[in-house]
Amino acid sequence: MDIYIFGQQIINGLTLGSVYGLIAVGYTMVYGIIGMINFAHGDIYMVSAYISAITLAVISFFGIQSVPFALLTTLIVTMAITGLYGWSIERTVYRPLTGTTRLAPLITAIGVSLVLQNYVQLAQGPNVQGVPILISGSFRLGDDDNFIQIRLMNLIIIGVSVAAMAILTWMIHGTSLGRQCRAVQQDRKMATILGINSARIVSMVFVIGSVMAAIAGVLVTLSYGSFDFYVGFIIGLKAFSAAVLGGIGSLPGAMLGGLLLGVLESIFAGFVNSDYKDVFAFSVLVLVLIFKPSGLLGRPAVEKV
């Protein structure tokens, strides 16, 4: 095994896994609070890619040339609008289903996914969209023949992902909102009796998950420069696989599962066959469900009586 090729795949895998981890947070938070898998979450990520491209286009239209200002503004605007999408979907679609069968929200989530895909397709067209690469540059480790190339965008994706997860972890464990989230997760009825507005907490969880997906959308859009209305489907399923791998309901598990899945997928693509990397990713999900359904950091579910 060529150590340089292996090192390159590790870098690529950590970059990809960071994106998976950010999106997986949305799945794991919603499941942890209300026990529902929001299969529309991948399409929230897709919407954020379009919002970031539109924001960049508007900034360019006004002739603003500062790249740092453009990037920061795009990130803030995308997070705000995507968070609003998450809040609106929870209030108008999922909240009316509170107290119904567990199957109803699942089917509804699939419906919301289809609605978002078709809405974006009609509004922006079915063709692949793109944005110019604003951040270029890289450096190499090694000599001219054998080297590991690390793009500046790789470091930004990994760094921003770690920072976002660190802020989220602090918020969950060190703020009043986080304590309320944990209380609702443990026992929603008791938390409501104690005065916590559980409905507001559920809305905030959807907003937080959407904001994390928005960060991933901006990073991937800036890195690859192209996307379409269907981009959220596959990456959403992989992020869900990452959440299950790490332990659905566990925030550290979501990031760990994302990183592991990204690294394993990258190594498989580099040394086996890149055409079957998606098959490999979903095979990992199947194996985890068979041998450790609770995931690496998840706790086995206990039926409440």
Phi, psi and chi 1 to 4 in degrees:
 res  aa     phi    psi   chi1   chi2   chi3   chi4
   1 MET       -  124.9 -179.7 -176.4  -64.7      -
   2 ASP   -70.9  120.7 -168.3  -38.0      -      -
   3 ILE   -63.6  -31.4 -172.7   63.2      -      -
   4 TYR   -72.0  -41.3  -69.6   99.3      -      -
   5 ILE   -64.6  -41.7  -62.6  177.9      -      -
   6 PHE   -62.5  -43.7 -179.2   76.9      -      -
   7 GLY   -63.1  -39.4      -      -      -      -
   8 GLN   -63.3  -41.0 -174.9   67.1   64.4      -
   9 GLN   -68.3  -32.2  -64.0  -52.8  -43.8      -
  10 ILE   -64.6  -44.7  -68.6  -65.2      -      -
  11 ILE   -61.0  -47.4  -64.1  -63.2      -      -
  12 ASN   -61.4  -39.5  -63.9  -20.9      -      -
  13 GLY   -67.8  -39.8      -      -      -      -
  14 LEU   -65.0  -37.3  -70.3  174.8      -      -
  15 THR   -64.9  -49.5  -55.5      -      -      -
  16 LEU   -64.3  -41.2 -175.5   61.6      -      -
  17 GLY   -65.7  -32.2      -      -      -      -
  18 SER   -62.6  -39.8  -62.4      -      -      -
  19 VAL   -66.4  -45.6  174.2      -      -      -
  20 TYR   -57.1  -42.9  -71.3  162.0      -      -
  21 GLY   -63.0  -42.1      -      -      -      -
  22 LEU   -61.9  -42.7  -73.7  174.0      -      -
  23 ILE   -72.5  -37.3  -56.7  173.9      -      -
  24 ALA   -61.6  -27.5      -      -      -      -
  25 VAL   -57.8  -40.3  164.9      -      -      -
  26 GLY   -61.6  -43.3      -      -      -      -
  27 TYR   -62.6  -46.8  -73.9  105.7      -      -
  28 THR   -72.3  -32.7 -155.8      -      -      -
  29 MET   -70.8  -44.6  -71.7 -168.2   70.1      -
  30 VAL   -63.6  -42.8  170.3      -      -      -
  31 TYR   -65.2  -40.1 -178.3   83.9      -      -
  32 GLY   -64.1  -32.1      -      -      -      -
  33 ILE   -87.4  -47.6  -65.7  -67.1      -      -
  34 ILE  -120.9    3.1   60.2  176.9      -      -
  35 GLY    68.9   28.0      -      -      -      -
  36 MET  -121.1  140.8 -174.4 -163.4   82.0      -
  37 ILE   -91.8  113.9  -57.9  -62.1      -      -
  38 ASN   -87.7   89.1  179.7   20.8      -      -
  39 PHE   -72.3   -3.3  -80.1  114.2      -      -
  40 ALA   -86.3   -2.3      -      -      -      -
  41 HIS   -65.2  -36.7 -170.8   60.9      -      -
  42 GLY   -61.9  -32.0      -      -      -      -
  43 ASP   -78.8  -23.1  -64.9  -71.5      -      -
  44 ILE   -62.5  -41.7  -67.7  -67.7      -      -
  45 TYR   -59.6  -43.0  157.7   83.8      -      -
  46 MET   -61.4  -43.5  176.0  -90.4  -64.3      -
  47 VAL   -61.4  -39.0  167.5      -      -      -
  48 SER   -64.5  -32.0   73.0      -      -      -
  49 ALA   -63.6  -42.4      -      -      -      -
  50 TYR   -67.9  -40.5  -82.3   88.0      -      -
  51 ILE   -62.3  -41.9  -65.5  173.0      -      -
  52 SER   -64.1  -39.9   62.5      -      -      -
  53 ALA   -66.5  -41.6      -      -      -      -
  54 ILE   -65.0  -41.1  -66.7  171.5      -      -
  55 THR   -62.8  -43.2  -54.9      -      -      -
  56 LEU   -61.4  -38.7  -76.5  172.4      -      -
  57 ALA   -65.8  -40.6      -      -      -      -
  58 VAL   -65.3  -43.0  171.0      -      -      -
  59 ILE   -61.6  -42.0  -67.4  173.7      -      -
  60 SER   -65.5  -36.5  176.5      -      -      -
  61 PHE   -60.7  -36.3  174.5   79.1      -      -
  62 PHE   -83.9    5.1  -75.7  103.4      -      -
  63 GLY    76.2   20.4      -      -      -      -
  64 ILE   -78.7  122.9  -61.4  175.0      -      -
  65 GLN  -102.0  -10.8  -58.7  -63.5  -36.1      -
  66 SER   -72.3  114.2  173.4      -      -      -
  67 VAL   -66.1  -46.3  172.9      -      -      -
  68 PRO   -58.4  -42.3  -25.7   35.8      -      -
  69 PHE   -63.7  -42.6  174.6   81.9      -      -
  70 ALA   -62.8  -43.0      -      -      -      -
  71 LEU   -68.0  -44.4  -63.3  179.5      -      -
  72 LEU   -65.1  -43.8 -177.2   60.0      -      -
  73 THR   -62.8  -42.8  -57.8      -      -      -
  74 THR   -61.0  -42.7  -61.8      -      -      -
  75 LEU   -63.5  -46.1 -178.6   61.0      -      -
  76 ILE   -65.7  -47.4  -66.1  173.7      -      -
  77 VAL   -63.0  -43.1  170.5      -      -      -
  78 THR   -65.2  -42.5  -56.6      -      -      -
  79 MET   -61.8  -42.5  -70.1  167.8   58.8      -
  80 ALA   -66.2  -48.5      -      -      -      -
  81 ILE   -70.2  -40.2  -62.7  178.3      -      -
  82 THR   -66.8  -38.6  -53.6      -      -      -
  83 GLY   -60.5  -37.5      -      -      -      -
  84 LEU   -65.1  -37.5 -177.1   60.6      -      -
  85 TYR   -59.4  -48.2  -94.7   89.1      -      -
  86 GLY   -61.1  -42.8      -      -      -      -
  87 TRP   -63.2  -44.1  178.2   83.3      -      -
  88 SER   -64.6  -41.6  -59.0      -      -      -
  89 ILE   -64.6  -41.2  -70.1  172.7      -      -
  90 GLU   -65.5  -43.4 -170.3  -83.0  -29.9      -
  91 ARG   -69.7  -40.7  -70.6  -64.1  -59.6  -93.6
  92 THR   -92.6  -24.9   60.0      -      -      -
  93 VAL  -111.7  -52.8  178.7      -      -      -
  94 TYR   -85.1  -36.1  -64.3  131.8      -      -
  95 ARG   -61.6  -40.6 -177.1  171.0  -66.4 -171.9
  96 PRO   -61.9  -16.5  -25.8   36.3      -      -
  97 LEU   -91.3    3.1  -61.5  175.3      -      -
  98 THR   -60.7  127.8  -57.8      -      -      -
  99 GLY    92.1   -4.9      -      -      -      -
 100 THR   -84.9 -174.4   59.9      -      -      -
 101 THR   -65.3  156.8   63.1      -      -      -
 102 ARG   -68.2  -21.0  -65.1  175.8   67.5   89.9
 103 LEU   -75.5  -30.4 -172.2   60.3      -      -
 104 ALA   -61.1  -49.6      -      -      -      -
 105 PRO   -63.2  -32.9  -21.3   33.6      -      -
 106 LEU   -64.5  -48.1  178.0   63.0      -      -
 107 ILE   -64.9  -39.1  -63.7  174.5      -      -
 108 THR   -62.8  -39.0  -57.2      -      -      -
 109 ALA   -61.4  -40.8      -      -      -      -
 110 ILE   -63.5  -39.8  -62.6  173.8      -      -
 111 GLY   -63.7  -42.1      -      -      -      -
 112 VAL   -61.7  -39.6  172.1      -      -      -
 113 SER   -58.4  -46.0  173.4      -      -      -
 114 LEU   -65.9  -39.1  -65.4  174.3      -      -
 115 VAL   -62.4  -45.2  167.8      -      -      -
 116 LEU   -63.7  -42.8  -72.0  174.9      -      -
 117 GLN   -60.3  -48.0  -71.6  179.8   22.8      -
 118 ASN   -71.8  -33.0  -74.7  -85.5      -      -
 119 TYR   -62.0  -46.4  157.3   66.6      -      -
 120 VAL   -68.8  -38.5  172.4      -      -      -
 121 GLN   -61.0  -42.6 -177.5 -176.7   11.7      -
 122 LEU   -72.2  -37.3  -68.6  173.7      -      -
 123 ALA   -77.2  -36.7      -      -      -      -
 124 GLN  -115.3   -7.6  -59.1  -63.8  -33.3      -
 125 GLY    93.3  158.9      -      -      -      -
 126 PRO   -84.5   -9.5   31.3  -34.7      -      -
 127 ASN   -74.8  156.8  -61.9  -34.9      -      -
 128 VAL   -66.0  130.7  175.5      -      -      -
 129 GLN  -101.1  161.8  -53.5  -66.5  -33.5      -
 130 GLY  -152.8  159.2      -      -      -      -
 131 VAL  -130.9  152.4  -62.6      -      -      -
 132 PRO   -66.8  150.3   24.0  -33.6      -      -
 133 ILE   -76.0  113.6  -58.5  -62.1      -      -
 134 LEU   -92.9  -24.7  -60.5  179.1      -      -
 135 ILE  -117.8  110.6  -58.9  177.0      -      -
 136 SER  -120.2 -176.1   58.1      -      -      -
 137 GLY   102.3  147.1      -      -      -      -
 138 SER  -161.0  169.9   62.1      -      -      -
 139 PHE  -139.5  160.4   60.5   91.8      -      -
 140 ARG  -118.2  145.3  -65.7 -178.4  175.6 -177.5
 141 LEU  -113.7  116.6  -58.7  176.1      -      -
 142 GLY   127.5 -164.2      -      -      -      -
 143 ASP  -102.8 -168.2   52.2   36.4      -      -
 144 ASP   -68.5  -29.1  -66.9  -23.8      -      -
 145 ASP   -94.7  -35.6  -63.0  -35.8      -      -
 146 ASN  -125.9  115.9  -61.1  -66.7      -      -
 147 PHE  -155.7  161.5   57.7   85.9      -      -
 148 ILE  -112.6  121.9  -61.2  173.4      -      -
 149 GLN   -98.6  124.0 -179.7  167.9  -53.3      -
 150 ILE  -115.2  113.3  -56.7  175.8      -      -
 151 ARG   -76.0  149.1  -62.5  168.8   54.3 -144.7
 152 LEU   -59.9  -34.7 -179.9   58.2      -      -
 153 MET   -66.9  -32.1 -160.7   62.9 -147.3      -
 154 ASN   -59.9  -46.8  -67.3  133.0      -      -
 155 LEU   -64.9  -37.7  -61.4  178.2      -      -
 156 ILE   -65.7  -44.7  -68.4  175.9      -      -
 157 ILE   -61.2  -47.3  -69.8  175.8      -      -
 158 ILE   -65.2  -44.6  -64.5  172.6      -      -
 159 GLY   -64.6  -46.2      -      -      -      -
 160 VAL   -66.0  -38.4  171.1      -      -      -
 161 SER   -63.8  -44.9  -60.5      -      -      -
 162 VAL   -63.3  -42.3  170.5      -      -      -
 163 ALA   -64.0  -42.9      -      -      -      -
 164 ALA   -63.2  -42.6      -      -      -      -
 165 MET   -67.6  -36.3  -74.6  -60.1  -59.5      -
 166 ALA   -65.0  -42.6      -      -      -      -
 167 ILE   -65.1  -42.6  -67.5  172.7      -      -
 168 LEU   -63.8  -41.8  178.8   60.4      -      -
 169 THR   -62.9  -42.9  -59.7      -      -      -
 170 TRP   -61.4  -41.7  166.9   78.3      -      -
 171 MET   -64.4  -40.8 -173.5 -176.7   72.8      -
 172 ILE   -70.6  -35.8  -66.3  -62.0      -      -
 173 HIS  -102.0  -12.8  -67.4  -78.6      -      -
 174 GLY  -125.8    7.8      -      -      -      -
 175 THR  -127.9  164.5   66.9      -      -      -
 176 SER   -63.4  -40.7  174.7      -      -      -
 177 LEU   -60.2  -42.1  175.2   61.3      -      -
 178 GLY   -64.2  -40.8      -      -      -      -
 179 ARG   -64.7  -37.6  -71.5 -169.9  -69.8  -89.4
 180 GLN   -66.7  -39.4  -67.5  179.0   60.1      -
 181 CYS   -60.7  -43.9  -72.7      -      -      -
 182 ARG   -68.1  -34.2  -73.0 -175.9  -78.4  127.4
 183 ALA   -67.0  -43.7      -      -      -      -
 184 VAL   -65.7  -35.9  172.9      -      -      -
 185 GLN   -64.3  -40.2  178.4 -177.8   12.7      -
 186 GLN   -72.4  -44.1  -68.2  175.6    6.9      -
 187 ASP  -160.4   99.3 -167.5  -34.8      -      -
 188 ARG   -65.2  -41.4 -175.5  172.4  179.3  177.2
 189 LYS   -64.9  -45.2  -70.3 -177.0  180.0  179.9
 190 MET   -66.0  -38.6 -178.2   57.4   68.4      -
 191 ALA   -61.6  -38.5      -      -      -      -
 192 THR   -66.6  -41.1  -56.9      -      -      -
 193 ILE   -61.0  -35.5  -67.9  173.3      -      -
 194 LEU   -80.9    2.9  -66.0  175.0      -      -
 195 GLY   103.4    4.2      -      -      -      -
 196 ILE   -83.1  130.9  -64.2  175.0      -      -
 197 ASN   -78.2   89.6 -171.6  -20.4      -      -
 198 SER   -65.6  -32.1   58.9      -      -      -
 199 ALA   -63.4  -41.1      -      -      -      -
 200 ARG   -66.4  -37.3 -177.0  179.9   69.3   88.0
 201 ILE   -64.5  -41.9  -65.2  -59.1      -      -
 202 VAL   -60.9  -42.7  171.3      -      -      -
 203 SER   -61.3  -42.1  -66.6      -      -      -
 204 MET   -64.9  -35.4  -71.4  -57.0  -58.0      -
 205 VAL   -63.7  -41.4  165.6      -      -      -
 206 PHE   -63.9  -39.6  -87.8   82.9      -      -
 207 VAL   -64.9  -45.9  170.5      -      -      -
 208 ILE   -62.5  -44.9  -67.2  170.0      -      -
 209 GLY   -60.9  -40.6      -      -      -      -
 210 SER   -67.2  -37.2  -61.2      -      -      -
 211 VAL   -64.9  -41.0  166.6      -      -      -
 212 MET   -64.1  -39.5  -61.1  -62.9  -79.4      -
 213 ALA   -64.9  -34.8      -      -      -      -
 214 ALA   -65.1  -40.3      -      -      -      -
 215 ILE   -60.3  -43.8  -63.7  173.2      -      -
 216 ALA   -62.3  -41.3      -      -      -      -
 217 GLY   -61.5  -43.1      -      -      -      -
 218 VAL   -64.8  -45.4  172.5      -      -      -
 219 LEU   -62.7  -46.1  -67.3  174.3      -      -
 220 VAL   -67.9  -39.2  174.1      -      -      -
 221 THR   -62.2  -43.8  -59.9      -      -      -
 222 LEU   -68.5  -29.9  -66.9  175.0      -      -
 223 SER   -78.4  -47.9  178.4      -      -      -
 224 TYR   -98.8  -28.7  -64.9  101.5      -      -
 225 GLY    80.3   -1.6      -      -      -      -
 226 SER  -140.8  152.5   62.4      -      -      -
 227 PHE  -168.2  166.4   51.8   89.6      -      -
 228 ASP  -145.6 -177.9   58.7   21.8      -      -
 229 PHE   -70.4  -11.9   70.8   94.7      -      -
 230 TYR  -102.8    3.1 -158.4   63.4      -      -
 231 VAL   -66.6  -24.3   71.0      -      -      -
 232 GLY   -78.5  -15.2      -      -      -      -
 233 PHE   -68.6  -58.6  178.1   72.3      -      -
 234 ILE   -66.6  -46.4  -67.6  -63.5      -      -
 235 ILE   -67.2  -29.7 -162.2  167.9      -      -
 236 GLY   -66.8  -41.7      -      -      -      -
 237 LEU   -65.4  -37.9  -73.2  179.4      -      -
 238 LYS   -68.9  -39.0  -71.8 -175.2  178.8  179.9
 239 ALA   -65.2  -36.6      -      -      -      -
 240 PHE   -64.0  -40.5  171.3   66.7      -      -
 241 SER   -60.3  -40.4  -58.5      -      -      -
 242 ALA   -64.0  -40.4      -      -      -      -
 243 ALA   -63.4  -41.1      -      -      -      -
 244 VAL   -68.6  -40.0  174.0      -      -      -
 245 LEU   -60.6  -44.5  174.6   61.5      -      -
 246 GLY   -78.0  -23.2      -      -      -      -
 247 GLY   118.4   97.4      -      -      -      -
 248 ILE   -59.9  129.7 -168.1   76.4      -      -
 249 GLY   102.0   -8.9      -      -      -      -
 250 SER  -109.6  120.8  168.5      -      -      -
 251 LEU   -64.5  -49.0  -73.9 -178.9      -      -
 252 PRO   -60.5  -34.6  -21.4   32.9      -      -
 253 GLY   -64.7  -36.3      -      -      -      -
 254 ALA   -62.2  -45.0      -      -      -      -
 255 MET   -71.3  -41.2 -160.0   61.4 -173.0      -
 256 LEU   -62.9  -44.6  175.1   61.9      -      -
 257 GLY   -62.5  -38.9      -      -      -      -
 258 GLY   -63.3  -45.9      -      -      -      -
 259 LEU   -64.7  -44.2  -67.7  173.7      -      -
 260 LEU   -62.7  -45.9  -78.6  177.0      -      -
 261 LEU   -64.1  -41.4 -174.3   63.4      -      -
 262 GLY   -63.4  -43.8      -      -      -      -
 263 VAL   -66.7  -46.0  170.0      -      -      -
 264 LEU   -62.8  -42.3  -69.3  174.0      -      -
 265 GLU   -65.4  -40.6 -179.6 -177.6  -30.9      -
 266 SER   -66.8  -42.2 -177.1      -      -      -
 267 ILE   -64.9  -41.8  -68.4  175.0      -      -
 268 PHE   -61.8  -43.6 -178.4   88.2      -      -
 269 ALA   -65.9  -35.5      -      -      -      -
 270 GLY   -78.7  -31.7      -      -      -      -
 271 PHE  -112.6  -15.1  -70.5   96.5      -      -
 272 VAL  -115.0  -79.3 -177.5      -      -      -
 273 ASN  -161.6  119.8 -167.5  -36.7      -      -
 274 SER   -71.2  -21.5   61.0      -      -      -
 275 ASP   -67.4  -22.7  -66.3  -25.3      -      -
 276 TYR  -112.6   20.4  -65.1   97.6      -      -
 277 LYS   -66.8  -33.1   58.7 -176.0  177.7   66.4
 278 ASP   -68.4  -40.6  -67.2  -19.1      -      -
 279 VAL   -60.4  -41.3  175.7      -      -      -
 280 PHE   -62.8  -43.4  173.7   76.8      -      -
 281 ALA   -60.5  -43.7      -      -      -      -
 282 PHE   -75.7  -25.3  -62.6  130.0      -      -
 283 SER   -65.8  -37.4  -62.5      -      -      -
 284 VAL   -60.0  -42.4  171.2      -      -      -
 285 LEU   -60.3  -45.1  172.9   60.3      -      -
 286 VAL   -61.2  -44.1  171.7      -      -      -
 287 LEU   -64.2  -39.9  -68.6  173.9      -      -
 288 VAL   -64.4  -43.5  170.7      -      -      -
 289 LEU   -63.7  -31.2  -70.5  174.7      -      -
 290 ILE   -76.8  -49.0  -68.3  174.2      -      -
 291 PHE   -96.8  -26.3  -64.9  105.1      -      -
 292 LYS  -148.6   75.6 -158.4  175.6 -169.2  -50.5
 293 PRO   -57.1  -27.5  -21.6   32.4      -      -
 294 SER   -80.2   -6.8   59.7      -      -      -
 295 GLY    83.1  176.8      -      -      -      -
 296 LEU   -66.9  -42.8  -61.8  176.9      -      -
 297 LEU  -114.4    3.9  -59.8 -177.6      -      -
 298 GLY   -82.3  160.3      -      -      -      -
 299 ARG  -106.3  140.6  -71.0  176.9  -68.3 -177.4
 300 PRO   -56.5  139.1  -22.4   32.8      -      -
 301 ALA   -69.7  138.2      -      -      -      -
 302 VAL  -115.5  124.7  177.5      -      -      -
 303 GLU   -70.2  125.7 -168.4   69.1   24.8      -
 304 LYS   -82.6  140.1  -65.9 -178.3 -179.4 -179.9
 305 VAL  -121.6      -  -65.9      -      -      -
